[in-house]
Amino acid sequence: MSGANNLVGTAGEYYVCAEICRLGYLALLTPKNNPLFDVVVTAPNGTKSVSIQVKTRSDHNKQGWKLGTDITAAQAPAGIFVVLVNLATSGAPEFYIYEYSVLSRRVSDVYAAYMAKPKKDGKPRKEVGFRWFDEVSLVPDDRRRKNNWNPIINALKGR
């Protein structure tokens, strides 16, 4: 990953932490290269916590969020959320908040549809080592997740 991409990813993680703190919860970054999550969030009284994986894209990235193939693993880790951060050139970022298993199913469905469609020359598509997820793929349920922190807040409240 290039330096600029590292900064985009780091900015997304800090934006997620800032938003969660603004909502009254404690958010802490994990050490770099944690393979499963980037942020730990706890309730103010410390009785509940959740983990968040953050995926960030900048305005320069027109293809969407680039995700590893592990996002479509058959067994999604329990109790982990994914926040997709869309950094704009100006203004506040957008956040799409998912339970890991929900995003896993969505990305799997989008990828299956992509693979089922032959290339322009009629040949089948080849497996790639990543998955894209972008605004073109968003359905109404995805759009309702925009800036909707309730899944995380409800998990912290034990709902």
LINPE-V646218 format. One record per residue. N is the residue number from 1. PSI is psi in degrees with one decimal (NA if undefined). Layout:
n->N psi->PSI
n->N psi->PSI
//
This chain:
n->1 psi->134.1
n->2 psi->166.4
n->3 psi->-42.2
n->4 psi->-41.1
n->5 psi->-37.9
n->6 psi->-41.3
n->7 psi->-38.2
n->8 psi->-47.5
n->9 psi->-44.0
n->10 psi->-41.6
n->11 psi->-43.3
n->12 psi->-42.8
n->13 psi->-42.9
n->14 psi->-38.2
n->15 psi->-42.0
n->16 psi->-47.2
n->17 psi->-43.4
n->18 psi->-43.4
n->19 psi->-41.8
n->20 psi->-41.5
n->21 psi->-38.1
n->22 psi->-31.2
n->23 psi->-1.7
n->24 psi->17.4
n->25 psi->158.8
n->26 psi->125.5
n->27 psi->130.1
n->28 psi->134.1
n->29 psi->142.3
n->30 psi->163.9
n->31 psi->149.5
n->32 psi->153.8
n->33 psi->18.5
n->34 psi->121.1
n->35 psi->-19.0
n->36 psi->-35.9
n->37 psi->160.1
n->38 psi->-26.0
n->39 psi->139.0
n->40 psi->133.0
n->41 psi->134.4
n->42 psi->152.0
n->43 psi->154.9
n->44 psi->-33.0
n->45 psi->-1.3
n->46 psi->8.1
n->47 psi->-23.5
n->48 psi->147.6
n->49 psi->155.4
n->50 psi->160.4
n->51 psi->146.8
n->52 psi->132.1
n->53 psi->131.8
n->54 psi->130.1
n->55 psi->125.6
n->56 psi->140.8
n->57 psi->148.3
n->58 psi->174.1
n->59 psi->-26.6
n->60 psi->-16.2
n->61 psi->100.6
n->62 psi->-9.2
n->63 psi->-14.4
n->64 psi->-162.5
n->65 psi->126.9
n->66 psi->119.5
n->67 psi->150.4
n->68 psi->160.8
n->69 psi->-19.3
n->70 psi->-20.3
n->71 psi->-23.6
n->72 psi->18.6
n->73 psi->148.2
n->74 psi->-37.3
n->75 psi->100.5
n->76 psi->140.9
n->77 psi->137.2
n->78 psi->145.5
n->79 psi->16.3
n->80 psi->140.9
n->81 psi->158.4
n->82 psi->131.4
n->83 psi->119.7
n->84 psi->121.6
n->85 psi->129.6
n->86 psi->102.2
n->87 psi->126.6
n->88 psi->159.5
n->89 psi->-37.8
n->90 psi->156.2
n->91 psi->-177.6
n->92 psi->149.2
n->93 psi->162.3
n->94 psi->145.0
n->95 psi->132.5
n->96 psi->116.1
n->97 psi->125.4
n->98 psi->147.3
n->99 psi->140.5
n->100 psi->-45.7
n->101 psi->-34.7
n->102 psi->-47.0
n->103 psi->-37.1
n->104 psi->-46.4
n->105 psi->-41.8
n->106 psi->-47.3
n->107 psi->-39.1
n->108 psi->-43.9
n->109 psi->-43.9
n->110 psi->-43.1
n->111 psi->-40.2
n->112 psi->-41.5
n->113 psi->-40.6
n->114 psi->-47.0
n->115 psi->-30.0
n->116 psi->-21.6
n->117 psi->118.7
n->118 psi->158.7
n->119 psi->170.6
n->120 psi->-31.0
n->121 psi->4.2
n->122 psi->-9.4
n->123 psi->152.6
n->124 psi->154.0
n->125 psi->151.5
n->126 psi->148.9
n->127 psi->137.1
n->128 psi->160.4
n->129 psi->23.0
n->130 psi->175.2
n->131 psi->137.8
n->132 psi->145.9
n->133 psi->123.3
n->134 psi->179.4
n->135 psi->-31.3
n->136 psi->-31.6
n->137 psi->-8.7
n->138 psi->133.2
n->139 psi->172.0
n->140 psi->-40.3
n->141 psi->-39.2
n->142 psi->-44.1
n->143 psi->-32.7
n->144 psi->-18.0
n->145 psi->-11.7
n->146 psi->120.1
n->147 psi->22.6
n->148 psi->97.5
n->149 psi->1.6
n->150 psi->-39.6
n->151 psi->-40.3
n->152 psi->-44.5
n->153 psi->-43.0
n->154 psi->-38.9
n->155 psi->-37.7
n->156 psi->-26.4
n->157 psi->-0.9
n->158 psi->24.0
n->159 psi->NA
//
